């Protein structure tokens, strides 16, 4: 599936992974990815708060790693894969934010290609 926005995000993530390799903290990959987005002129929001609604009550405190192009959630991981948990978490972010596309980028794997999961709601 051709999606120019997610393709640009993935290309930036591959560059970060190629330069740093696996095994660092998620916060390091987030900072490096933000730097790469800035170098490429890719618009993003970092650590955007999102409200969770429970029985008509607003619960604050949830944050989304990155929202890129204003429409794509990017969830950064750097750990042993847990696809069901990562996907469930990302689907919850999509629901809370009202957005419909996300990428889970797991920098903890030997190749970035193996660590990419597209999620659509």
C-alpha positions in Angstrom: 0.0 0.0 0.0 1.5 3.3 -1.1 1.1 6.1 1.5 3.6 8.9 1.0 3.3 10.2 4.6 3.9 6.9 6.3 6.6 6.1 3.8 8.5 9.3 4.8 8.1 8.4 8.5 9.4 4.9 7.8 12.4 6.2 5.8 13.3 8.5 8.7 13.0 5.6 11.2 15.2 3.4 9.0 17.9 6.1 8.9 17.8 6.4 12.7 18.0 2.6 13.1 20.8 2.4 10.6 22.8 5.0 12.5 22.1 3.9 16.1 21.3 0.2 15.8 19.1 -1.6 18.3 19.4 -1.7 22.1 19.0 1.9 23.3 16.2 3.5 25.3 13.0 4.5 23.6 13.6 8.1 24.6 16.9 8.1 22.6 15.1 6.8 19.5 12.3 9.3 19.9 14.9 12.2 20.2 16.8 10.9 17.2 13.6 10.5 15.1 12.5 14.0 16.0 15.9 15.3 14.8 15.5 13.3 11.6 12.0 14.7 11.1 13.4 18.2 11.6 16.2 17.6 9.0 13.6 16.3 6.5 11.0 19.0 7.1 8.4 16.5 8.4 5.9 18.2 10.8 5.3 16.5 14.2 4.0 16.9 17.7 5.9 15.3 20.5 4.4 13.8 23.7 0.9 15.1 22.9 -1.5 14.7 25.8 -4.8 12.9 25.0 -7.8 12.6 27.2 -9.4 9.3 28.0 -13.2 9.4 28.4 -14.6 7.0 31.0 -18.3 7.2 31.8 -18.5 10.8 30.7 -15.5 11.7 32.9 -12.3 13.0 31.4 -9.1 11.2 32.6 -5.9 13.0 31.9 -2.3 11.7 31.9 -2.1 9.7 28.7 0.5 10.9 26.1 1.1 9.9 22.5 4.8 9.6 21.6 4.5 11.4 18.2 1.8 12.7 15.9 3.3 13.2 12.5 1.7 15.2 9.6 -1.1 15.9 12.1 -2.7 12.6 11.1 -0.4 9.6 11.9 0.4 8.4 15.4 3.9 7.0 15.8 4.4 4.7 18.8 8.1 4.1 19.6 9.2 0.8 21.1 12.7 -0.6 21.8 12.0 -4.0 23.3 11.2 -7.6 22.7 8.1 -7.7 20.4 4.7 -8.0 21.9 2.5 -7.5 18.9 -0.8 -8.0 20.6 0.0 -5.6 23.5 1.6 -2.9 21.2 -1.4 -3.1 18.8 -4.0 -2.9 21.6 -2.2 0.1 23.1 -2.0 1.8 19.7 -5.7 1.1 18.8 -6.6 2.8 22.1 -4.5 5.8 21.2 -6.3 6.0 17.8 -9.7 5.8 19.5 -8.9 8.5 22.1 -7.3 10.8 19.6 -9.9 10.4 16.8 -7.1 9.6 14.3 -7.2 6.6 12.0 -3.6 5.7 11.1 -0.6 4.7 13.2 2.8 3.2 13.0 4.4 1.1 15.7 8.2 1.4 15.3 10.2 -1.1 17.3 13.9 -0.1 17.2 14.8 -3.1 19.4 15.0 -5.5 16.5 18.0 -6.3 14.3 16.4 -4.5 11.3 13.9 -1.6 11.3 11.9 -3.4 8.6 11.1 -6.2 11.0 10.0 -3.6 13.6 7.4 -1.8 11.6 3.7 -2.4 12.1 1.0 -0.3 10.4 -2.3 0.1 12.3 -5.5 1.4 10.9 -8.7 1.9 12.7 
